[in-house]
Structures are given as structure tokens and as C-alpha cells.
Amino acid sequence: MIIFFTMQHLAPSQNTIIKAIRKKLLWFILSFFISAATTFAESEKHPSYPLPYYGYYMSYSAQGHGTHCFKRPKAFSFSPDGTKLAVADTFNNRIKLFSVSPEVTHPDPLKLEYIYGGIWPWDNIIVPQDKHDAFREKKFFDGTGDRELYGRAYHGDQARIRREKQLPAERFNLPQGIAWLSNETMIISDTHNHRLKILTTEGKVPIIIGREGWKDGYFNSPLGINTDCEGNIYVVEPRSKYIEGLPYGPIQKLRSQGNRLQIFNKEAKPIKKLGHMHRMSGEMPRQFKDLVYVTVNSTSDVYLTDRGNNRILIYDENLNFRTEIKHMKNYSFNRPEGTDIAKNGMLAVADSGNHNIVIFDENLKIFQIIGGYGTKPGKFINPNDVKFGPNGDLYVLDTGNSRIQIFKGVFFEQFPKCPPPPMKLKIEKLHPPAAQPADSN
């Protein structure tokens, strides 16, 4: 309005300048609205992703105990060929297996196929509480001292812990880690049963590894689990006797027994370890304060999530320390959890305390930060795991919201992760040709 008003009181040269400015301004406004209308029309046809960055695509599930619900899931993992996704539905004490569509723009890429385990049915000892996700169990024989137990684990009688032979193989007690040995075989961290469980897609349990204890091959609440291309199994255990919420002072140091990574070969025999269950926790490269997750890339480099020290530690295949991700410009981890490595070298970290997913490039520089606290699409509450899926999609296990969120970005082939095994040449014994009769001529 000022431009139009003042034109009457300006000199001819000034009036010409104002006319030119007005023409450019009107053209800019018109171009803006045309561009916005075109963008809106295109977004109706295809989802809009800020390529090469990741953008929200869809969510799966809701909180609860139903068939298509989760209750604070803690871990998930793709099969080696990327066609299956197994989810540790932790507080429902079950494993859910999905088939994954290979189509890039499939509207619903996850299809539930099987459920293994589940909340135990209560009997005359157990009386369900008003809350749908908790059960109450008698602590003493006289019926006094009710105690909450989420998910109704294996405490079916008056004892606090059953003997090992009484632990049912087909049930879980807050499973918090999952990986694959083959396209048909999973391995589960049955965390509060202090053991690993090999589970086939048919629901059979051929092998149970370990029991509660501190020796090599024993476990105290195993959490993160992963496998390498040679079939070795990597398992991490957190601090024991650590009181959550109290400062890490002298009393905590006396109570805390450190953390460790155990490595098993194909025959489920322990072959290596890093850390020690009876040494003090710390901040040195071989000291930890709550190991919660382990990831192994195609060259057997090991990525450990040291949650208590808010860092990611990287070791080579011989467990020699390489580097750590902790001090970053304008960003700091807050209780990081799951990690994953893409074929193109990117690293994704579920930063649970900050309610973010942090993506690093191949040089370990921050590439993108996704999320923030909330329940809306694209927001998280304490995400515990993250995976690069088929077609380069990013799958986030939004634990606090009990759902899986999928993000789209640049297309790349993520599976198979491991190179094909070398061909074995079959060398047959060479026999000299049979003697030929001499020519009579």
C-alpha cells in the first residue's frame, strides 16, 4: 500500500524504479503460489521425502496385548535375506514374526505371520489386576505380600525362581535381544531367564545356551545380541546390582559388577570376551557402564553401545579399540540404545533419552537427526532399536509408543549383508588315458 500511495509524490525517475520493483514483487508472489500448487498436486500422487534425507512413511501397531499390538518392544531384526522381520514384544513375553514386502512403495510392507510365546494364563495362584498389562502373584505361602510382575513370566509357583529343568522352553521372560543365525533360525536373548534360546520359524527350540551365572558361557540378564558373517554369536550383559537413579558414587562402585561382551562360535562355545563381570565399571576403552547393544558389520567390526557412558565404541574383528562416538559438535547422546550399519556405510543410533534417531555418514559425521519427543507420526518416546530395511528404508522401534515407524530415503540394496561364501572347487583325480593299441600299419 505504501508503494502504491507514494508513487503519486515521486519524481518520474523514481516512479519508474518503483514500477519495476512492483512488477518483480507481483511476479515473485505469483510464482510462489504456482509452485505451491504444483507441489501439493504432486504430493497427492507420491509421498514427499526430503531426499536424500529420510522422511516419515508409515507406522505399524498400537499398544496392547492383541494380535496386532505391542507392549514396549525392545528389539527387532531382519533376516539375512531381508524378507522377514522378528520383533521382541518384550512386555508381552513373545516374539512376533513378519514377512516384509520387497516393493518400494507398498502401502503396508509388514504382514504378521507367526507369534511365539505370550503372556501366561493365570491360575488359582494368580489373580489379574485391574491394569490390563500386569498380574499379581502371591509372594508367601500364607497369601500375603502381593507383588507386581509385568507380563506374567515363569514364576508359576511360590518360588521366586524355578530350577533350570523347570524353565519352559517355549516361554520367554522379558526378551530384549534378537538376531538371526540363518533365514529360518533366530536366536533370542531370554533376558530374565538368563539364557539364549535358538528358535526356528516353525516354533521349535532345538538349543538353549547358558544359565544364570558369572562364568564364561553363563549370563546375567543378557541384552543385545548379534551375529557376524561367520556365524559367531555376540552377546552383551549390563551391570548387575546397579541401583538405577542413584549417582555413581563409592557405594554404587562397590555394588556394581562390570559389563562384558561374550562371543560364541557356531558350536555355541565361548571363544572371546571383552570386559569382565567382576571388575569396576569405568570410562576407559575396555571399561563400560551398561553395555546394552552390539552390532557387527560385514567386515566383523564390532559396535558396542555403552549406555551409561553415553557413547558408541568401535572395535576391529580382534577386539582392538578403534574409536568412540561421544563428543560431537552441538549434540550429545543421552542413553543410546540400538544401532545398525547400512551397506553404504551409514550408521544409525537410537538415542533413547533424547527421543531421536541419529544417522551418521561413512565418516561418522552427523548426517540427519530424526524425531523428538511425542506421539505424532515421526516422533518417538524412548526408541530402543533402529534398522536399515529393504530398499534402504529406515525402521524405528518406537518403544514408548509401542509401534514400528518406517521412514523413506534414498534407495539402496541393504540385503544380503554378507558376501556369498567362496566357491568350493571340486577337483577330481585325473587318470591317464587308457593305452591304445599300436597301429598295425
C-alpha positions in Angstrom: 0.0 0.0 0.0 2.9 2.3 0.8 4.4 1.7 -2.7 1.1 2.5 -4.5 0.5 5.6 -2.3 3.9 7.2 -2.6 4.1 6.8 -6.4 2.0 10.0 -6.8 4.6 12.1 -5.0 7.8 10.8 -6.6 9.8 12.1 -9.5 9.5 10.4 -12.9 12.8 8.5 -12.5 11.8 7.3 -9.0 8.4 6.4 -10.3 10.0 4.1 -12.9 12.1 2.3 -10.3 9.0 1.7 -8.1 7.1 0.3 -11.1 9.9 -2.2 -11.8 10.1 -3.2 -8.1 6.3 -3.7 -8.0 6.4 -5.8 -11.2 9.1 -8.1 -9.8 7.2 -8.4 -6.5 4.0 -9.4 -8.1 5.8 -11.9 -10.3 7.5 -13.4 -7.2 4.2 -13.8 -5.4 2.6 -15.4 -8.5 5.5 -17.8 -8.9 5.3 -18.8 -5.2 1.6 -19.7 -5.4 2.1 -21.7 -8.7 5.0 -23.6 -7.2 3.0 -24.4 -4.0 0.0 -25.6 -6.0 2.3 -27.9 -8.1 4.0 -29.3 -5.0 0.6 -30.0 -3.4 -0.7 -31.8 -6.6 2.5 -33.9 -6.7 2.2 -34.8 -3.0 -1.2 -36.3 -3.7 0.4 -38.7 -6.1 3.6 -39.6 -4.2 4.7 -39.2 -0.6 7.1 -36.2 -0.2 10.5 -37.2 1.1 13.3 -34.6 1.6 15.8 -36.7 -0.4 18.5 -37.6 0.2 17.2 -37.4 3.8 14.7 -39.7 5.5 11.1 -38.7 5.7 8.2 -40.4 7.5 6.3 -43.0 5.6 4.0 -45.1 7.9 3.5 -46.7 11.3 2.5 -50.2 12.4 0.7 -51.4 15.5 -0.5 -49.8 18.8 -0.1 -50.5 22.5 -1.8 -53.5 24.0 -1.9 -57.3 24.2 -3.9 -58.0 21.0 -2.6 -59.9 18.0 -1.5 -56.7 16.1 -0.3 -54.8 19.2 2.9 -54.4 21.0 3.8 -53.7 24.7 7.1 -51.9 24.9 9.0 -53.9 22.4 12.8 -53.7 22.9 14.5 -55.2 19.9 13.9 -56.3 16.3 16.0 -57.8 13.5 15.8 -58.5 9.8 16.6 -62.0 8.4 19.8 -62.2 6.4 17.9 -62.0 3.1 15.7 -59.2 4.4 12.4 -61.0 3.7 11.4 -61.4 7.4 11.4 -59.1 10.5 11.4 -60.6 14.0 10.3 -58.3 16.9 10.9 -58.9 20.6 7.5 -57.8 22.0 9.1 -57.6 25.5 6.3 -56.9 27.9 4.0 -59.3 26.1 6.7 -62.0 26.5 6.5 -63.0 22.9 8.3 -62.9 19.6 6.4 -61.7 16.5 7.5 -62.7 13.0 6.5 -60.5 10.0 7.1 -61.0 6.3 8.5 -57.9 4.5 7.3 -56.9 1.1 10.1 -56.1 -1.4 8.0 -53.5 -3.2 9.5 -50.0 -2.8 6.1 -48.2 -2.3 4.0 -50.9 -0.8 1.3 -49.3 1.4 1.7 -52.0 4.2 5.1 -53.7 3.9 4.7 -55.7 7.1 2.5 -58.8 7.3 2.2 -60.7 10.6 2.9 -64.4 10.1 3.6 -66.1 13.5 3.6 -65.3 17.2 5.8 -67.3 19.6 5.3 -67.3 23.3 2.9 -64.9 25.0 1.6 -63.9 28.4 0.9 -67.0 30.6 -2.7 -67.7 31.5 -3.3 -67.2 35.2 -4.4 -69.9 37.5 -5.8 -70.1 41.1 -2.5 -68.6 42.4 -2.5 -65.6 40.1 -5.3 -63.0 40.2 -5.2 -60.4 37.4 -5.0 -56.7 38.5 -7.3 -54.0 37.2 -4.4 -52.9 34.9 -4.5 -54.9 31.6 -0.8 -55.3 31.4 0.2 -56.6 34.9 -0.5 -59.6 37.0 -0.2 -60.1 40.8 1.4 -63.1 42.3 1.4 -64.3 45.9 4.8 -63.9 47.5 4.3 -66.1 50.5 2.5 -69.4 51.2 0.0 -67.7 53.5 -1.2 -65.5 50.7 0.2 -62.2 51.9 2.5 -59.8 50.2 1.2 -59.3 46.7 3.8 -58.4 44.2 3.5 -57.0 40.6 5.0 -58.9 37.8 4.7 -57.5 34.3 3.9 -60.0 31.6 3.5 -63.0 33.9 6.8 -64.7 33.3 7.8 -68.2 34.6 7.0 -67.6 38.3 4.1 -70.0 38.3 4.5 -71.3 41.8 5.5 -69.8 45.2 9.3 -69.9 44.4 10.9 -66.7 43.2 12.9 -68.7 40.6 12.3 -72.2 39.3 15.0 -74.7 38.8 16.6 -74.8 35.4 14.9 -78.0 34.4 11.5 -76.4 35.2 12.0 -73.4 32.9 9.7 -74.0 30.0 11.4 -73.7 26.7 8.5 -72.3 24.8 8.1 -69.3 27.0 10.1 -66.0 27.4 10.7 -63.7 30.3 11.1 -60.2 29.0 13.1 -60.9 25.9 15.3 -57.9 25.0 17.5 -59.1 22.2 17.1 -60.9 18.8 19.3 -61.8 15.9 19.3 -64.4 13.0 21.6 -67.4 12.5 20.0 -68.2 9.1 16.9 -67.3 7.1 15.0 -69.9 9.2 16.6 -69.7 12.6 16.6 -66.9 15.2 18.5 -66.5 18.4 16.8 -64.7 21.3 18.1 -63.1 24.5 15.6 -64.5 27.0 16.8 -61.8 29.4 15.2 -62.5 32.8 15.6 -66.3 32.3 19.4 -65.6 31.9 19.8 -67.6 28.7 19.9 -67.6 24.9 17.3 -69.5 23.0 17.6 -70.7 19.4 14.1 -70.6 17.8 13.2 -71.8 14.3 10.5 -70.1 12.2 8.4 -73.3 12.8 8.4 -72.6 16.5 10.8 -75.3 17.6 13.6 -74.7 20.2 16.4 -77.0 19.4 19.1 -75.4 21.6 19.2 -73.3 24.8 22.5 -71.7 25.6 23.7 -70.8 29.1 22.2 -70.3 32.5 22.4 -67.7 35.3 26.0 -67.2 36.5 29.3 -65.3 36.0 31.5 -67.9 34.3 32.2 -67.8 30.6 29.2 -69.1 28.8 26.9 -68.1 31.6 24.7 -64.9 31.7 23.3 -62.3 33.9 20.4 -60.7 32.1 21.7 -60.8 28.5 20.5 -57.9 26.4 21.8 -57.1 22.9 22.7 -60.0 20.6 24.1 -60.1 17.0 25.8 -62.4 14.6 28.6 -62.0 12.1 29.1 -63.4 8.6 31.0 -66.4 10.0 28.1 -67.4 12.2 29.6 -66.3 15.5 27.3 -65.0 18.2 27.9 -61.7 20.1 26.1 -61.1 23.4 26.3 -58.2 25.8 25.4 -58.0 29.5 24.8 -54.9 31.6 25.9 -54.0 35.1 24.5 -56.2 37.9 23.4 -54.9 41.3 23.4 -51.3 40.0 20.7 -49.1 41.5 19.1 -47.1 38.8 18.7 -43.4 39.5 21.4 -43.1 42.2 24.7 -41.3 41.4 27.6 -43.5 40.6 29.5 -42.9 43.9 31.5 -45.2 46.1 28.5 -47.3 47.2 27.5 -47.9 43.6 31.0 -48.8 42.7 31.1 -51.5 45.4 27.7 -52.9 44.3 28.3 -52.7 40.6 29.9 -55.6 38.8 31.1 -54.6 35.4 29.8 -55.5 32.0 31.1 -57.7 29.2 30.8 -58.9 25.7 30.9 -62.6 25.1 31.5 -64.2 21.7 30.4 -67.7 20.8 31.3 -69.8 17.8 29.0 -71.8 15.6 29.0 -74.7 18.1 27.8 -72.2 20.8 31.1 -72.4 22.7 32.6 -69.2 24.2 35.7 -68.1 22.3 36.3 -64.4 23.2 35.2 -61.8 25.6 35.6 -58.1 26.3 35.2 -56.6 29.8 34.6 -58.6 33.0 31.7 -59.2 35.2 33.7 -58.6 38.4 35.7 -55.5 37.6 34.7 -52.0 38.2 32.9 -50.0 35.6 34.6 -47.0 34.0 35.2 -44.8 31.0 38.3 -46.4 29.5 38.0 -48.1 26.1 37.7 -51.6 27.7 35.6 -50.4 30.7 31.8 -49.9 30.4 28.8 -48.7 32.3 25.8 -50.7 31.0 26.5 -52.5 27.7 23.1 -52.8 26.1 23.6 -53.4 22.4 26.1 -54.9 19.9 26.2 -54.6 16.1 28.6 -56.3 13.8 29.2 -55.2 10.2 30.2 -57.3 7.2 33.9 -57.0 8.0 33.4 -58.1 11.6 33.9 -54.6 13.2 32.1 -54.5 16.5 30.0 -51.6 17.6 29.1 -51.5 21.3 26.5 -49.2 22.9 27.8 -48.1 26.3 24.6 -46.6 27.6 25.9 -45.5 31.0 28.8 -43.5 29.4 26.6 -42.2 26.6 28.8 -43.4 23.8 29.3 -45.9 20.9 32.6 -47.8 21.0 34.1 -49.4 17.8 36.5 -52.3 17.8 38.0 -54.3 15.0 37.5 -58.1 14.5 40.2 -58.8 17.0 38.5 -56.5 19.6 41.3 -53.9 19.3 39.8 -50.5 20.1 39.5 -48.1 17.1 37.4 -45.1 18.1 34.4 -43.9 20.1 31.4 -41.7 19.2 30.7 -39.4 22.1 31.8 -35.8 21.8 30.0 -34.3 18.8 29.6 -30.7 17.8 26.2 -29.4 19.0 24.9 -32.8 20.0 25.4 -35.3 22.9 23.9 -38.8 23.4 21.5 -39.4 26.2 21.2 -43.2 27.0 21.7 -44.5 23.5 20.4 -48.0 22.7 20.2 -49.9 19.4 22.4 -49.3 16.3 22.6 -50.5 12.7 25.0 -50.2 9.8 23.9 -49.7 6.2 25.7 -51.2 3.2 26.6 -47.7 2.1 28.5 -47.1 5.4 25.8 -45.0 7.3 25.4 -45.7 11.0 22.0 -45.2 12.7 21.7 -44.9 16.5 18.5 -45.0 18.6 19.2 -42.1 21.1 16.6 -43.2 23.6 17.0 -40.4 26.2 16.8 -37.7 23.5 13.9 -39.5 21.7 15.8 -39.2 18.5 17.4 -41.3 15.7 20.8 -40.1 14.8 22.2 -41.0 11.4 26.0 -40.7 10.7 27.7 -40.8 7.3 30.6 -43.1 6.5 33.0 -40.7 8.1 31.0 -40.7 11.4 29.7 -37.2 10.9 26.1 -36.5 11.7 24.0 -36.7 8.6 20.5 -36.3 9.9 18.6 -36.3 13.2 15.0 -37.6 13.1 12.3 -37.4 15.7 11.9 -35.6 19.0 9.5 -36.4 21.9 5.9 -37.0 21.0 3.2 -39.4 19.9 2.6 -38.0 16.4 3.9 -39.6 13.3 7.7 -39.1 13.0 8.0 -38.5 16.8 9.3 -41.0 19.4 9.2 -41.9 23.1 12.4 -43.7 24.1 13.2 -45.5 20.8 15.1 -48.7 21.6 16.2 -50.0 18.2 16.7 -49.0 14.6 17.4 -50.9 11.4 18.0 -50.3 7.8 15.5 -52.4 5.9 14.9 -53.5 2.3 15.3 -50.7 -0.3 17.2 -48.6 2.2 14.1 -47.8 4.3 14.7 -46.9 8.0 12.7 -48.9 10.5 12.5 -47.5 14.1 11.2 -49.4 17.1 9.4 -46.7 18.9 9.3 -48.4 22.3 7.5 -45.8 24.4 4.7 -45.6 21.8 4.7 -49.4 21.2 4.9 -49.2 17.5 7.2 -49.5 14.4 7.7 -46.4 12.3 9.1 -46.6 8.7 11.0 -43.8 7.0 11.8 -43.5 3.3 15.0 -42.1 1.8 17.5 -42.8 -1.0 17.1 -46.3 -2.4 19.9 -48.8 -1.9 20.2 -52.5 -1.6 20.7 -53.5 2.1 20.4 -57.3 1.8 22.1 -59.6 1.7 24.6 -58.0 4.1 27.2 -60.7 4.0 29.2 -61.6 0.9 28.4 -65.0 -0.6 30.7 -67.8 0.6 33.6 -68.6 -1.7 33.0 -71.4 -4.2 34.5 -74.7 -3.4 36.1 -76.2 -6.4 35.6 -79.9 -6.8 38.9 -81.3 -8.0 38.6 -84.8 -9.4 41.5 -87.2 -9.6 42.9 -87.3 -13.1 43.5 -90.7 -14.6 45.8 -91.2 -17.6 44.1 -92.3 -20.7 44.0 -96.0 -21.3 46.8 -97.3 -23.5 45.8 -97.5 -27.1 46.9 -100.5 -29.3 49.7 -99.6 -31.7 48.8 -99.1 -35.3 49.4 -102.4 -37.1 50.4 -100.4 -40.1 
